[in-house]
Amino acid sequence: MTVPLDQRPHSGPYSGLTVNSLKRFLTTQFQEAGVETPDLDARLLVMAATGLTHTELIISGRDFPPAATFDIIADYANRRLAGEPIDHILGYREFYGRRFKVTKDVLSPRPETELLIEAALENLRGKTGAKILDLGTGSGAIAISILTEENDAQGLAIDMSGAALDIAKENAAQHNVADRLKVLQGSWFEAVTEHFDIILSNPPYITDAAMKHLAPEVTGFDPDIALRGGADGLAAYKEIISNAPQYLKPNGIILLEIGYDQGPSVTDLLERRNFSDITTSQDLSGHDRMIKAAYKA
């Protein structure tokens, strides 16, 4: 019978767990609990607890971790088994090749949101002094990722949550773009007075009905305000699309992340507001995930 981690001696070989066997132990626990990515989560938590890189983990896999590591791992494992997302345990999320601080006050940036970054950078190619507006910025990952790639671009990040903006400021400083990213608290455009080449947003788009079926790992840890899109999931899009034209420069564009089934509805909203050149892009799963549109005043 496997001895539970918290019942093992906390001293080197007496525990019977090397770094590698500790990782396997966690993987088994996570598999039995139905964790979606048990091996990855176990590896990330062991790396965080030991301070080892992925390469060092391979090289030092037969070493016995110090006693303090067991206490850290036990805490991490209990939190993960209780449903806490790996991002929140680690305190960061990797996004577009960079590490961003995340907390319960912000939505962790997802890989599919990188579509917005790629589309923005393609549109900014060859432009100088471009200005971008990130609505509902959260951790600031979208705006910061663009500014780190476009050295002369300027950004404005808006969020209703002061706590979220504090995280965005930290991330901007960490990635050396704080002097080019202004952050303001407000609801969508209420604090905006400038005009922009690009307006971007990953707004809340989950319907009230769908919210009831989300995994506890999502509803228990991600901020509700960053998820809930109203009865039809379109509340934020209606607000953004209705007001965006008066804040776009001539020939400016809007980039919006969307739910997998919202392409036709958001396209209709854009067409009603006289946007043109509307295109929909798919994520790696083949689902509609981003809409791009131009506004020619």
N, C-alpha and C positions, 0 to 999 in steps of 0.2 A: 504494500500500500504506500502511496506517495505521501510523504510527510508535508503538511501545509507549510508554506514559506514562513509564516509567523511563529511556527513551532520549532524551526530548525535552530541549532546553535549558531551564533553570530561570530564565528571565528574560523576563517580560512578553510582548510580541508575538512574540518569537523562538520561543516555544513553540507559537504558533499556536492556543492554547486560551484562549478567554475563559471566564468563569464558566459561561455557558450551554453552550459547546461541551465544557467539561470534564464537565459533567453528562451530556451526550449520549454522550460517550466512555465514561463509566462504565456508562451504561445499556446500551450496545451490548455491552460486555464481560460484563455480568451476564446479558443475554439469551442470549448465545452459550454461557454456562456453565450455563444452565438455572435461574438464580435465580428464585424464584417471583414476586417483586415487584421487577423490575429498576429500573423508573423511580422508584418510591418509595424504594428503598434508595439509589439514586444521589443523589436529592435530599437525603435525610437526611444522607448522608455529606458532601456538598458543603457543606450548611448548617453541619454540625459543624466542618468543617475551616476554613471561612471566617469563622464566627461570625455569619453572616447569618441573619436570620429569613426565613420564606417570602416575605413581601412584599418585603423587601430583596433577596432573590435575584432576584425578577422585575425590580425596578428597576435592579439593578446587573449584570444578566446579560451586558452587553457589555463589562464591565470585565475587565482582565487580572489574574488573582490574583497575589499576590507569590510569590517563589520558595519560601518556606517552606511554602506551601499545597500545593505539588506533593509534597513529601516526606510530608506528613501524609496526603494523598489516596492516594498510592501504598501507604502502610502500611495504611490502611483497606481499600483495594481488595483487596490481597493477602490480608488476613484474611477478608474476605467471600467471596472466591473459594475460600478454603480451607475454607469451611463455617461459619465463626464467625457466630453470629446477630447481627443488626444491634443488638439490645439490648445485647449484651455489648461490642460495639465502642464504642457510644456511652456505655455505663455507666448507662443509665437506660431506663425504659419508661413511656410514658404510660398511665394507667389511671384511669378515672372522672374525667377532667378534670384530673388532677394527675400530676406527674412523680415516679417512685419510683426510687431507686437500686437497681440489680441487679448481681450478680456471679455467678461460677460457683457460689457457695454457696447461691443461691436460685433458685427457679423464677420466671421472668418472668411477671407476671400477664397473663392472656389476656382479651380482650374479653368472652368468654362468662361469665367469673367475675363480671362486673358484675351478673348476675342475682341473685347473693347479696346484693349491696349494696342493690339496689332492693327486694328482698323484705324485708330487715331494716328499712329505713327506713319502708316501708309499715306494718310491724308496730309500730314504735316511735312512730309518729305519735300525739301527744297524751300520751305517757308522759313522766314526769320521773324523772331519776336512774336510768335503765335501766342494766343491766349486761350486757355481752356477752362471750362467750368464743370466741376464735379458735384452733382447734386446728390445729397444723401451719402456723404463721403465715408462715414464709418471710420475704419482704420486709416483711411487715406490712401489705400493701396493703389487705387486706379490712378489718381492724379500724380502720386509720387512716382509710380512706375513710368509714366509718360515723361515727367520732368527729368528723371534720371537719364532717359534716352535722348531727350531734346534739350541740350544745354542752354539754349537761349529762350526757351518757352517760359511763360508765366502762367500760374494757375490760381484759381479761387475754388476753395472747397467749402461746401455748405452742409450743415447737419443741424437737426433740431436738438440733438443731445450734446450738452456741454461736456459730459464725460467722454463721449466718443471723440469730440474735437481735441480733448486733451491727449488721447491716444494718437490721433492723426498728427498732432504737433510733435509728439515724441518720435514718431516714425519719420516725419519730415526731417527732423534734426539728425536722426540716425543715418539717413541717406543723403545728407548734405544738400537738401533743397529747401530748407526752411526760409531762406531769403527770397525764394521765388514762388512760394506757396502761401497765399493768404487764406486764413480760415475764419469763417463767420458763422455765428449761430442763427438759425432761422428755419422757417418752413419753406422749402423749395426756393422760390424767387424773391421772397419778401425782403431779403437783405441785399439783393443784387441791384447794382446800378450801372454796370459796365456792359460792353458788348464783346462777344467771343467768337473765335473761329470754330470752336467745337464745344458742344454741350454734351456731356456724358452722364449716364446714370444707370445704376443697378438698383432700381426701386423695389419696394415690397410688391410682390405680385401673386402671392398665394391667396386663394379665395377663402372666405370665412368657413365654408364647408370643408375644404381640403385641410385647413388648419387642424381640424379635429382628428385627422388621421396621420398627422406627422409623428415621427418617432419621438419618444421622450428625450432622446439625445439632442434633438433639435429644439423642441418647445421648452425644454427645461433649462437650456443654456444659451441659446441665441436670443437676442432682444426681440420681443414681439413686434415692436415698431418697425423692425427691419424686414419682417416677414409678411405681415398681414396687409393684403391688398384690397380689402373690402369685399362686398358681396360678390362682385364679378371679377375681382382681381385686377381691375383696371383703374382704380381710383387715382393712383399716383400718375399713371400715363395720361389720364385726362387733364390733370393739373399741369404736368410738365409740357405736354404738346400744345395745350391751349396758350400757354404764356411764352414758350420758347422763341417764337419769331421776333418778338420785340427785344430780345437779348442776343440775337445772332448777328454777326457781321454779314454783309452781302456775300452770298454764296457759301455761307456757313453751313455746317452739318450737325446733325444730332445722331448720337449713338446710344441705343438703349438695349440693355439685356432684357429678355422676355422669357416667360414660361413656355414650355414645349408646345402648348396648344394656343398660344396667344398671337401668333403671327398675323392671321387675317384680321383680328379685332384691332390690333395696334396699327396695322397698315391702314385700316379704314379711318382711324382717328387722325392719322397723319395726312391722308388724302383730303379729309374734310377741312383741314387747316392749311391746305394748299402746299404741302410739302411735295417734293418730286424726287425722281431717281431713287425710289424706295427699293431697297434690297434686303433680303433676309439671309442670314448665315446660320449654318448648323454647327453643333458641337461635335465632339468625337463619337458620340452615340448616335449621330444622325438626326438629332432633334433640333428644331428651330430654337435659336438661343440669342440672336442679336439682330436688331434692325438698324439700318443706316438710312438716313434720308437727308436731302438737301433742301434749303430754303432760299429761293431766289426772289428777293423783294421786288 
